Amino acid sequence: MKKLITCLLTALGLTTACGQGNFENADVEAFAKLITEKGVVTLDVRSAEEYAEGHIAGALLIDQNQDDFMEKAKAMLQKEKTIAVYCRSGRRSANAAGLLAAEGYKCVNLKGGIRAWKEAGKAVITDAYEVDAFQTKSGKTVRFHALMHSCIRIEFDGKEIEIDPVAKLGNRTIDYGTMPKADYIFVTHEHGDHYDASTIRLLSTEKTQLIMNKRCAEMFGAGKAMSNGQTEVIDGIKVEAVPAYNTSEGRTQFHPKGRDNGYILTIDGLRVYIAGDTEDIPEMSAIKDIDVAFLPCNQPYTMTTEQLVKAAKTIKPKVLFPYHYGQTDVTTIPSQLASEGIDVRIRHYE
């Protein structure tokens, strides 16, 4: 009788799933409120094609129809988090929520799926790039767009910030011509997967501020050259150029000490560490109070997964994005850092 009454209830907010009993359902309004809360991961279980057509901002993608769904989920999702899961209509996500709940995850399923979400007038991201939003100390929003590899687009207070913009890598491309012109462009070093003069020119206006390492400034013939240890304040954004280099035997020629930059940007109190191409160097012990960190992971050029985990434990960012990872399997990193309280987010920085 109790189960029958529970299934018949349609109260506002969350209700227990009929026939499942191990996860909850939420209507659109309750789901929208839930995904803004700390400790909640939004999970899209549709196909990559459906995801690209429109998804909820910040949603992680794991295709429920793939054979390795649970394997990926266990590697990428932390049981300490609440998993807010959705699909097209609510059926696949209900199945996924049941599977996850059976493994000890706390799950909430969006009733009606993204169809109900759209019908309610809620926003979706319609491009293929994943977007993560953070609030600054004064309540402003900073948005990070996962473009590819080392390429990051940042939006803040009407300003556009581009990190290592490169239009083409192998068979992958970014159409920067469809994006706003940049107010600030940061380049870590001169390798072709980080420095692309034609894309810099495409994104630039006469007001664009270019911040580079010394070699890139020389190659481009313009821009502010910053060296390791140098700090500047540019239009209210504090910029710290920090070391980025290889230490392992046989790798030091890739990124020699003293040449390349990583950057720490303090944007209205939000501290963002963009490591560039580096291993887990001793200087990382001095990097403190990081809200968002981007750490590279593609041996032999940057870090192994073991080095990245060590670096993350040293820096202790609140949120970590492994990036620049190429063919390296980074799906095990979240579980390795689960006990550290670090929110690890796997995005398509391949």
C-alpha positions as CSV (number, residue, x, y, z in Angstrom):
1,M,0.0,0.0,0.0
2,K,2.8,2.4,0.9
3,K,4.5,1.8,-2.4
4,L,1.2,2.3,-4.3
5,I,0.6,5.6,-2.5
6,T,4.1,6.8,-3.3
7,C,3.7,6.0,-7.0
8,L,0.5,7.9,-7.2
9,L,1.8,11.0,-5.6
10,T,2.8,13.8,-8.0
11,A,4.0,16.4,-5.5
12,L,6.2,19.3,-6.6
13,G,9.9,18.6,-6.6
14,L,11.2,15.1,-6.1
15,T,9.3,11.8,-6.0
16,T,10.5,8.2,-5.6
17,A,10.6,6.2,-8.9
18,C,7.7,3.7,-9.3
19,G,8.9,0.2,-9.7
20,Q,12.5,1.2,-9.0
21,G,12.5,2.6,-5.4
22,N,16.2,3.3,-5.7
23,F,16.3,6.8,-7.3
24,E,14.2,9.9,-7.5
25,N,12.4,11.7,-10.3
26,A,12.2,15.5,-10.6
27,D,10.1,17.7,-12.7
28,V,11.8,20.4,-14.8
29,E,11.7,23.2,-12.1
30,A,13.1,20.9,-9.4
31,F,15.7,19.5,-11.7
32,A,16.8,23.1,-12.8
33,K,17.2,24.1,-9.1
34,L,19.0,20.8,-8.3
35,I,21.8,21.2,-10.9
36,T,22.8,24.6,-9.6
37,E,23.6,23.1,-6.2
38,K,27.1,22.2,-5.0
39,G,28.0,18.5,-5.3
40,V,25.6,17.8,-8.2
41,V,26.9,16.3,-11.5
42,T,24.6,16.7,-14.5
43,L,24.7,13.6,-16.7
44,D,23.4,13.3,-20.3
45,V,23.0,9.6,-21.3
46,R,22.1,10.2,-24.9
47,S,24.3,9.7,-28.0
48,A,27.1,12.1,-29.0
49,E,25.0,13.2,-31.9
50,E,22.0,14.0,-29.7
51,Y,24.2,15.8,-27.3
52,A,25.7,18.0,-30.0
53,E,22.2,19.0,-31.2
54,G,21.4,20.5,-27.8
55,H,22.3,19.7,-24.1
56,I,22.1,21.3,-20.7
57,A,25.1,23.5,-20.0
58,G,27.9,21.7,-18.1
59,A,26.4,18.2,-18.6
60,L,28.8,15.3,-18.8
61,L,28.1,12.8,-21.6
62,I,28.1,9.0,-21.2
63,D,26.0,7.1,-23.7
64,Q,23.7,4.7,-21.9
65,N,23.4,2.5,-25.0
66,Q,27.1,1.8,-25.2
67,D,28.3,-1.5,-23.7
68,D,30.9,0.3,-21.6
69,F,28.4,2.7,-20.0
70,M,28.8,1.4,-16.4
71,E,32.6,1.1,-16.8
72,K,32.9,4.7,-17.8
73,A,30.4,5.8,-15.2
74,K,32.3,4.2,-12.4
75,A,35.5,5.7,-13.6
76,M,34.1,9.2,-14.1
77,L,31.5,9.7,-11.4
78,Q,32.1,10.0,-7.7
79,K,29.6,8.4,-5.3
80,E,29.8,11.4,-3.0
81,K,28.1,13.4,-5.7
82,T,24.4,13.5,-6.6
83,I,23.9,12.5,-10.2
84,A,21.2,14.5,-12.0
85,V,20.6,12.4,-15.1
86,Y,18.5,13.0,-18.3
87,C,17.9,11.8,-21.8
88,R,15.5,12.6,-24.6
89,S,12.2,11.6,-22.9
90,G,13.2,10.1,-19.5
91,R,13.3,6.4,-20.4
92,R,17.0,5.9,-21.0
93,S,17.8,8.1,-18.1
94,A,15.5,6.2,-15.8
95,N,17.2,3.0,-16.8
96,A,20.6,4.6,-16.3
97,A,19.6,6.0,-12.9
98,G,18.5,2.5,-11.8
99,L,21.8,1.0,-12.9
100,L,23.8,3.6,-11.1
101,A,21.6,3.5,-8.0
102,A,22.2,-0.2,-7.8
103,E,25.9,0.5,-7.5
104,G,25.4,3.0,-4.7
105,Y,25.0,6.3,-6.5
106,K,22.4,8.8,-5.5
107,C,20.5,9.6,-8.6
108,V,17.7,12.0,-9.7
109,N,16.0,11.5,-13.1
110,L,14.5,14.3,-15.1
111,K,10.9,13.5,-15.9
112,G,10.1,14.0,-19.5
113,G,13.8,14.4,-20.4
114,I,15.2,17.2,-22.4
115,R,12.0,17.4,-24.4
116,A,10.2,18.6,-21.2
117,W,13.1,20.9,-20.4
118,K,12.8,22.6,-23.8
119,E,9.1,22.8,-23.6
120,A,9.4,24.6,-20.3
121,G,11.6,27.2,-22.0
122,K,14.9,26.2,-20.4
123,A,18.1,26.9,-22.2
124,V,20.3,24.3,-24.0
125,I,23.7,24.6,-25.5
126,T,23.4,23.9,-29.2
127,D,27.0,23.7,-30.3
128,A,29.4,20.8,-29.8
129,Y,31.4,22.5,-27.2
130,E,30.9,21.8,-23.5
131,V,30.5,24.8,-21.2
132,D,31.1,25.1,-17.5
133,A,30.0,28.1,-15.5
134,F,31.4,29.4,-12.2
135,Q,30.4,32.4,-10.0
136,T,33.0,35.0,-9.0
137,K,33.1,36.5,-5.5
138,S,30.9,39.4,-6.6
139,G,28.4,37.0,-8.2
140,K,29.4,37.4,-11.8
141,T,29.6,34.4,-14.2
142,V,32.7,33.0,-15.8
143,R,32.1,30.5,-18.6
144,F,34.7,28.0,-19.8
145,H,34.2,26.5,-23.3
146,A,36.0,23.1,-24.0
147,L,37.1,23.6,-27.6
148,M,39.9,21.1,-28.2
149,H,43.3,20.0,-26.9
150,S,44.8,23.1,-25.3
151,C,42.3,25.6,-26.7
152,I,40.0,27.2,-24.1
153,R,37.5,30.0,-24.6
154,I,36.6,32.0,-21.5
155,E,33.7,34.5,-21.2
156,F,33.5,37.0,-18.4
157,D,31.5,40.2,-17.9
158,G,31.1,40.7,-21.7
159,K,34.8,40.0,-22.3
160,E,36.3,37.3,-24.4
161,I,39.5,35.5,-23.4
162,E,41.2,32.9,-25.6
163,I,43.8,30.5,-24.4
164,D,46.2,29.0,-27.0
165,P,43.8,29.4,-29.9
166,V,44.6,27.0,-32.8
167,A,42.2,26.4,-35.7
168,K,43.3,23.0,-36.9
169,L,45.0,19.9,-35.4
170,G,45.1,16.9,-37.6
171,N,41.5,16.3,-38.8
172,R,40.0,18.4,-36.1
173,T,39.1,22.1,-36.6
174,I,37.6,25.0,-34.7
175,D,35.7,27.7,-36.6
176,Y,37.0,30.8,-34.7
177,G,35.3,32.9,-37.4
178,T,32.0,32.2,-35.8
179,M,33.2,33.4,-32.4
180,P,33.5,36.9,-31.0
181,K,36.7,38.8,-31.3
182,A,39.0,38.3,-28.4
183,D,39.7,41.0,-25.8
184,Y,42.6,39.0,-24.4
185,I,44.7,36.1,-25.9
186,F,47.1,34.1,-23.9
187,V,49.7,31.8,-25.5
188,T,51.8,29.5,-23.4
189,H,54.5,28.6,-25.9
190,E,55.4,28.3,-29.6
191,H,54.5,24.7,-30.5
192,G,52.0,24.4,-33.3
193,D,49.3,22.9,-31.1
194,H,49.4,26.1,-28.9
195,Y,50.6,28.9,-31.2
196,D,48.8,29.7,-34.4
197,A,49.6,33.1,-35.8
198,S,46.8,33.1,-38.4
199,T,44.2,32.4,-35.7
200,I,45.6,35.0,-33.4
201,R,45.2,37.5,-36.2
202,L,41.7,36.4,-37.0
203,L,40.6,36.8,-33.4
204,S,42.4,40.1,-32.9
205,T,41.3,43.7,-33.1
206,E,43.4,46.8,-32.5
207,K,42.2,46.6,-28.9
208,T,43.1,43.0,-28.3
209,Q,45.7,42.4,-25.7
210,L,48.2,39.6,-26.4
211,I,50.1,37.9,-23.6
212,M,52.7,35.4,-24.6
213,N,56.0,33.9,-23.6
214,K,59.1,35.7,-25.0
215,R,59.6,33.4,-27.9
216,C,56.0,33.7,-29.2
217,A,56.1,37.5,-28.9
218,E,59.3,37.5,-31.0
219,M,57.8,35.2,-33.6
220,F,54.5,37.2,-33.8
221,G,56.2,40.6,-33.7
222,A,53.7,41.9,-31.1
223,G,52.2,41.3,-27.7
224,K,53.3,41.5,-24.1
225,A,56.1,39.0,-23.3
226,M,55.9,37.6,-19.8
227,S,58.5,35.5,-18.1
228,N,58.2,32.9,-15.3
229,G,57.6,34.6,-12.0
230,Q,56.3,37.8,-13.6
231,T,52.9,39.3,-12.5
232,E,50.8,41.9,-14.3
233,V,47.3,43.3,-13.7
234,I,45.5,43.8,-17.0
235,D,42.1,45.5,-16.9
236,G,41.6,44.2,-13.4
237,I,42.6,40.6,-14.2
238,K,45.7,39.6,-12.2
239,V,48.0,37.5,-14.5
240,E,50.8,35.4,-13.1
241,A,53.2,33.7,-15.5
242,V,54.4,30.4,-13.8
243,P,56.9,27.8,-14.9
244,A,55.9,25.0,-17.3
245,Y,58.6,22.4,-18.3
246,N,59.6,18.8,-18.5
247,T,61.7,17.1,-15.8
248,S,61.8,13.4,-16.9
249,E,65.0,12.1,-18.5
250,G,64.6,12.0,-22.3
251,R,61.8,14.6,-22.2
252,T,63.5,17.9,-21.2
253,Q,64.0,18.9,-24.9
254,F,60.2,19.1,-25.4
255,H,59.7,21.9,-22.9
256,P,62.9,23.2,-21.4
257,K,62.9,25.0,-18.1
258,G,62.5,28.8,-18.2
259,R,61.1,29.0,-21.8
260,D,57.3,28.3,-21.6
261,N,54.5,29.7,-19.4
262,G,51.6,28.5,-17.5
263,Y,49.2,31.2,-16.3
264,I,47.2,31.9,-13.2
265,L,44.4,34.3,-13.9
266,T,42.5,35.9,-11.0
267,I,39.2,37.0,-12.4
268,D,37.1,38.9,-9.9
269,G,38.5,36.7,-7.1
270,L,38.1,33.4,-9.1
271,R,41.6,31.9,-9.4
272,V,42.2,29.8,-12.6
273,Y,45.4,27.9,-13.2
274,I,46.2,27.0,-16.8
275,A,49.3,24.8,-16.6
276,G,50.4,24.7,-20.2
277,D,52.7,21.9,-21.2
278,T,54.4,20.7,-18.0
279,E,55.1,17.8,-15.8
280,D,54.5,17.8,-12.0
281,I,57.3,20.3,-11.3
282,P,58.4,21.4,-7.8
283,E,57.1,25.0,-8.3
284,M,53.6,23.6,-8.1
285,S,53.9,23.5,-4.3
286,A,53.7,27.3,-4.3
287,I,50.5,27.4,-6.2
288,K,47.7,28.0,-3.7
289,D,43.9,28.7,-3.5
290,I,43.1,27.6,-7.0
291,D,39.4,27.4,-7.8
292,V,39.7,25.9,-11.3
293,A,42.8,24.1,-12.7
294,F,43.6,22.8,-16.2
295,L,46.3,20.2,-16.1
296,P,47.7,18.5,-19.2
297,C,48.0,14.7,-19.5
298,N,49.7,13.3,-22.6
299,Q,52.9,11.4,-22.0
300,P,55.7,11.7,-23.1
301,Y,55.2,15.5,-23.8
302,T,53.4,16.5,-20.5
303,M,52.2,14.4,-17.6
304,T,51.3,10.8,-17.1
305,T,48.0,10.2,-15.3
306,E,50.1,9.3,-12.2
307,Q,51.9,12.7,-12.4
308,L,48.6,14.5,-12.9
309,V,47.1,12.9,-9.8
310,K,50.2,13.9,-7.8
311,A,50.1,17.5,-9.2
312,A,46.4,17.7,-8.3
313,K,47.1,16.6,-4.7
314,T,49.8,19.2,-4.5
315,I,47.7,22.1,-5.9
316,K,44.4,21.0,-4.5
317,P,42.1,22.9,-6.9
318,K,38.4,22.9,-6.1
319,V,37.6,21.9,-9.7
320,L,40.0,20.1,-12.1
321,F,39.8,19.7,-15.8
322,P,42.4,17.3,-17.4
323,Y,43.1,18.7,-20.8
324,H,45.5,18.3,-23.7
325,Y,45.2,14.5,-23.3
326,G,45.2,13.2,-26.8
327,Q,44.9,9.4,-26.7
328,T,45.7,9.2,-23.0
329,D,42.9,7.5,-20.9
330,V,41.9,10.0,-18.3
331,T,38.7,8.3,-17.1
332,T,40.4,6.8,-14.1
333,I,41.5,10.2,-12.7
334,P,38.2,11.1,-10.9
335,S,38.3,7.9,-8.9
336,Q,41.9,8.4,-8.0
337,L,41.1,11.8,-6.6
338,A,37.8,11.0,-5.0
339,S,39.2,11.1,-1.4
340,E,40.8,14.5,-2.0
341,G,37.5,16.4,-2.4
342,I,38.5,17.6,-5.9
343,D,35.7,17.9,-8.4
344,V,37.2,16.3,-11.5
345,R,35.4,17.1,-14.8
346,I,36.3,15.2,-18.0
347,R,35.6,17.3,-21.0
348,H,36.5,16.8,-24.7
349,Y,40.0,18.4,-24.5
350,E,41.4,15.6,-26.6
